[in-house]
Every structure is written in structure tokens, then in C-alpha cells.
Amino acid sequence: MTAAPAIEADSLTVTRSGATVINDASFVINRGDYVGMVGPNGGGKTTLLQALLGIIPAAGGSIRLFGRDKKTFSDWERIAYVAQDAINFDASFPLTVRELTGLGRITRDRLGRPLRQEDWHAVDEALGLMEMDDLADRRIGRLSGGQKQRVFVAKALVRDPEVLLLDEPVTGVDADTQKRFYKKLSDLNASHGLTIVIVSHDLAAVFCRMSKVMCVNRDVYIADITDDLEPNEILREVYGDHFHFVFHRHECTGVFADE
């Protein structure tokens, strides 16, 4: 039985400064999908995420979220987004890990109201999921890049979204931390049914960990990741005919073996 759609785009076109960045894209992301979005720098990945969220307008086509036209969609608590530059902020920022994560519980209709006991319980649960509960009282500015990244994901998760969009969350993070991060996302996808779309340049992680690959370079291609999928066939659609990705599926049981 096919899962219900979470995100649908039909003939979506997005422009910036008069130039077409996303061209006539149609695709479906179903509930429970774990999608790796790949493509060259400047290919439109961030623009596509922002268009899906309504941060920038579409020049043509339509977007549906949980079956509703984005223009009338209002249930934004169901979708969480961690931007590409989320961890780049003033190191003197005074909040602790727990306090910053708690900001994720403040919805538009609760501005100015103190958090309740149930909110702090959700905060502690989200920090536990991201293995940051031991650092809950540490100032956010004293964390490493990988730790900050996990805090912002916890902040996104704290309102229990159904869809999580992540824009290059592991940029500048060491390889071991990246591996653990992708493993944690896989666990959340499997145990909570969380729909995840992550922009990544780590092609091995995408093809080993995720259920779909979305290739973006003005045009958009999406495919299920199966044993029969030849990665280069779809990757060359956006990287060019010269591109060659050396990948053997048996490597997934080594580099990405569950710990």
C-alpha cells in the first residue's frame, strides 16, 4: 500500500532575479520517505526547499502539503526546517542548550507565554534523541559545530513534526560525527515514521542510508534507492555526462554499518 503524500509539486518553477532556478519540476515525497537531495553548488537545492516552505514564491506551478494547496496550508507545526546557516551565530549567545531547544515549543499563538512542564518534558526527550541531554545546561556558544547541529535538530524535533527539512546540516563537521548524525536520522525515520528531506553532498551516505534520491540542477529528478538503481544514471542528469561516482552497495555494510 502506497503511503500518503507529504509534499507534492506539479510543474513547479522558481525564479531569482529573473533567472529560472527550478524549471517545471513535478515530484512526490510520501510520508515516511527519507530523501537525500543532491546536486552541484548553485543548482537550486536551497531555493527548492525555500519554495516548498513558502519562504520564496513560486513563479509557476503548484505545491501541496499533506494534500492541501500551500496557499491555504496553515498547519506549519507539522513541518520543521533547519537552515544551512543555522549554527553560524554569535558564540556569546547567552542561552543554554535546553533553553534554546525550548524555543522550538513556542508557536505563534503562544508568544510571550512561559513553557509548561509538558514542554520541558518534550525538550528533554528531543535532547535525548539527539544524545545532547548530558550537555543540556551548557551555553550554546561553547559547543562544537557537530553539537550545535544536533541542538538545532532537537529544536526542530521538539514540536513533534511529521516532516523535517535539513539544508546541509553536516557542513564543516568531522566524518565520525557525520556518520553518527546520519545514523540518528535513520533511527528517527524508522522508529517515528518521520519524513526527512536532507540536502547532502555525501553521496555514499545518501545511497546507503536513504530511501530516495532527489537530484537538483534546475531540473529535478527523483528515484527510489533500490538494489537495481544504478546511481550514475540519475546523477549524470544533474552533474553531467563526465561524472562518475564509484559506488558498491556492499560498502554500506562497512562504512555505514550500524553500531
LINHUPE-V999823 format. One record per pair of residues at least 12 apart in sequence whose ideal C-beta (glycine too) atoms are under 10 Angstrom apart, sorted by the first residue. I is the first residue (numbers start at 1). J is the second residue. Records with the same first field share a line. If there is no record, write none. Layout:
# LINHUPE-V999823
I: J, J
This chain:
# LINHUPE-V999823
2: 28, 30
3: 28, 29, 30, 31, 32, 33, 193, 195
4: 30, 31, 32, 66, 67
5: 28, 29, 30, 31, 33, 64, 65, 66, 67, 195
6: 28, 29, 30, 31, 32, 33, 35, 64, 65, 66, 67, 78, 79, 162, 163, 195, 197
7: 27, 28, 29, 30, 31, 33, 35, 52, 63, 64, 65, 66, 70, 79, 163, 165, 195, 197
8: 26, 27, 28, 29, 30, 52, 62, 63, 64, 65, 66, 67, 69, 70
9: 22, 24, 25, 26, 27, 28, 29, 48, 51, 52, 58, 61, 62, 63, 64, 70, 220, 222
10: 24, 25, 26, 27, 28, 60, 61, 62, 63, 64
11: 23, 24, 25, 26, 58, 60, 61, 62
12: 24, 25, 26, 27, 48, 51, 52, 58, 59, 60, 61, 62, 63, 220
13: 25, 51, 58, 59, 60, 61
14: 44, 47, 48, 50, 51, 52, 56, 57, 58, 59, 60, 61, 218
15: 47, 51, 56, 57, 58, 59, 60
16: 44, 47, 50, 56, 59
18: 59
19: 218
20: 44, 59, 60, 218
21: 42, 43, 44, 45, 46, 47, 48, 51, 56, 59, 216, 218
22: 43, 44, 45, 47, 48, 51, 58, 59, 60, 61, 216, 217, 218, 219, 220
23: 44, 59, 60, 61, 217, 218, 219, 220
24: 60, 61, 218, 219, 220
25: 44, 48, 51, 58, 61, 214, 216, 218, 219, 220, 221, 222
26: 61, 62, 220, 222
27: 48, 212, 214, 220, 221, 222
28: 64, 212, 222
29: 52, 163, 195, 196, 197, 212, 214, 222
30: 195, 211, 212
31: 66, 162, 163, 193, 194, 195
32: 162, 189, 190, 192, 193, 194, 195, 196, 211
33: 163, 189, 194, 195, 196, 197, 210, 211, 212, 214, 222, 224
34: 164, 182, 185, 186, 188, 189, 190, 194, 195, 196, 197, 198, 206, 209, 210, 211, 212, 225
35: 165, 189, 195, 196, 197, 198, 199, 200, 206, 210, 211, 212, 213, 214, 222, 225
36: 182, 196, 197, 198, 199, 200, 201, 202, 203, 205, 206, 207, 208, 209, 210, 211, 212, 213, 214, 215, 225
37: 49, 165, 166, 167, 168, 197, 198, 199, 200, 206, 210, 212, 213, 214, 215, 216, 220, 222
38: 198, 199, 200, 201, 202, 203, 206, 207, 213, 214, 215, 216, 217, 231, 234, 235, 238, 239, 245
39: 199, 201, 214, 215, 216, 217, 218, 219, 220, 221, 235, 237, 238, 239
40: 201, 215, 216, 217, 238, 239, 240, 243
41: 201, 217
42: 217, 218
43: 215, 216, 217, 218, 219, 220, 238, 239
44: 216, 217, 218, 219, 220, 238
45: 84, 167, 168, 199, 200, 201, 214, 215, 216, 217, 220
46: 83, 84, 167, 168, 199, 216
47: 216, 218
48: 197, 199, 214, 216, 220
49: 81, 83, 84, 165, 166, 167, 197, 198, 199, 216
50: 81, 83, 165, 167
51: 63, 70
52: 65, 70, 79, 81, 163, 165, 197
53: 65, 70, 76, 79, 81, 83, 165
54: 70, 71, 73, 76
55: 81, 83
58: 70, 71
65: 78, 79, 163
66: 78, 79, 162, 163
75: 162
76: 107, 108, 159, 161
77: 107, 108, 159, 160, 161, 162
78: 159, 160, 161, 162, 163, 195
79: 156, 159, 161, 162, 163, 164, 165, 195
80: 104, 152, 153, 155, 156, 157, 158, 159, 160, 161, 162, 163, 164, 165, 166, 194
81: 156, 161, 163, 164, 165, 166, 167, 197
82: 149, 152, 153, 155, 156, 157, 164, 165, 166, 167, 168, 169, 198
83: 152, 165, 166, 167, 168, 169
84: 166, 167, 168, 169, 171, 199
85: 167, 168, 171
86: 148, 149, 151, 152, 153, 155, 156, 166, 167, 168, 169
87: 140, 143, 144, 145, 146, 147, 148, 149, 150, 151, 152, 169, 171, 172, 173
88: 145, 148, 171, 172
89: 140, 141, 148, 152
90: 140, 141
91: 139, 140, 141, 142, 143, 148
92: 139, 140, 141
93: 139, 140, 141
94: 139, 140, 141
95: 139, 140, 141
96: 135, 136, 137, 138, 139, 140, 142, 151
97: 123, 127, 130, 132, 133, 134, 135, 136, 137, 138, 139, 140, 142, 143, 147, 148, 150, 151, 154, 155
98: 120, 123, 124, 127, 132, 133, 135, 136, 137, 138, 140, 151, 154
99: 115, 123, 136, 137, 139, 140
100: 123, 139, 140, 148, 151, 152, 154, 155
101: 120, 122, 123, 124, 126, 127, 130, 132, 136, 140, 151, 152, 153, 154, 155, 156, 157, 158
102: 114, 115, 119, 120, 122, 123, 124, 126, 155, 158
103: 115, 123, 155, 158
104: 119, 122, 123, 126, 152, 154, 155, 156, 157, 158, 159, 160, 161
105: 118, 119, 120, 122, 123, 126, 155, 158, 159, 160
106: 119, 158, 159
107: 159
119: 158, 159
120: 158
122: 157, 158, 159, 160
123: 136, 154, 155, 157, 158
124: 136, 154, 158
125: 154, 157, 158, 160
126: 150, 151, 153, 154, 155, 156, 157, 158, 159, 160
127: 150, 151, 154, 155, 157, 158
128: 154
129: 150, 153, 154, 157, 158, 184, 187, 188, 191, 192
130: 147, 149, 150, 151, 152, 153, 154, 155, 156, 157, 181, 184, 185, 188
131: 147, 150, 154, 180, 181, 184
132: 147, 148, 150, 151, 153, 154
133: 154
135: 147, 150, 151
136: 151, 154
138: 151
140: 152
144: 172, 173, 174, 177
145: 170, 171, 172, 173, 174, 177
146: 169, 170, 172, 173, 174, 176, 177, 178, 180, 181
147: 173, 177
148: 169, 173
149: 166, 169, 170, 171, 172, 173, 177, 178, 181
150: 169, 173, 177, 180, 181, 184
152: 166, 169
153: 166, 169, 181, 184, 185, 188
156: 169
157: 188, 192, 194
160: 192, 194
161: 192, 194, 195
162: 192, 193, 194, 195
163: 194, 195, 196, 197
164: 185, 188, 189, 192, 194, 195, 196, 197, 198
165: 195, 196, 197, 198, 199
166: 181, 185, 196, 197, 198, 199, 200
167: 197, 198, 199, 200
168: 198, 199, 200, 201, 202
169: 181, 182, 185, 198, 199, 200
170: 182, 198, 199, 200, 201, 202, 205
171: 199, 200, 201
175: 202, 255
178: 200, 202, 205
179: 202, 205, 209, 255, 256, 257, 259
180: 259
181: 198, 205
182: 198, 200, 202, 204, 205, 206, 208, 209, 210, 256
183: 205, 209, 256, 257, 258, 259
185: 198, 205, 209, 210
186: 205, 208, 209, 210, 211, 256, 258
187: 258
189: 209, 210, 211
196: 209, 210, 211
197: 210, 212, 214
198: 210, 214
199: 214, 216
200: 213
203: 231, 235, 239, 245, 246, 247
204: 231, 245, 246, 247, 251, 252, 255, 256
205: 252, 255, 256
206: 225, 231, 235, 247
207: 225, 229, 231, 235, 245, 247, 249, 251, 252, 256
208: 225, 247, 249, 251, 252, 253, 254, 255, 256, 257
209: 225, 252, 256
210: 225
211: 224, 225, 226
212: 224, 225, 226, 229
213: 225, 229, 231, 234, 235
214: 234, 238
215: 231, 234, 235, 236, 237, 238, 239
216: 237, 238
217: 237, 238, 239, 240
218: 238
219: 237, 238
220: 237, 238
221: 233, 234, 235, 237, 238
222: 234
223: 237
225: 249
226: 249
227: 249
229: 249
230: 245, 247
231: 244, 245, 246, 247, 249
232: 244, 245, 246, 247
235: 247
